């Protein structure tokens, strides 16, 4: 029996809210046992142009750099 935890930014959306462009990120956390998913949960957060996205996963950084310029 091997339990593992997988955390991935599985959904990234570029949205415009009241004229301001933002990047919305959904992070999925999955608990796996021998390759079978036991449970999952989701968390969402928003990144704005003035925020620091350097600690985000590389797939999120690429989109932020394209949207906000780097």
Buried (B, 14 or more C-beta within 10 A) or exposed (E): EEEEEEEEBBEBEEEEEEEEEBBBBBBBBBEBEEEEEEEEEEEEEEBEEEBEBEEBBEEBBEBBEEBBEE
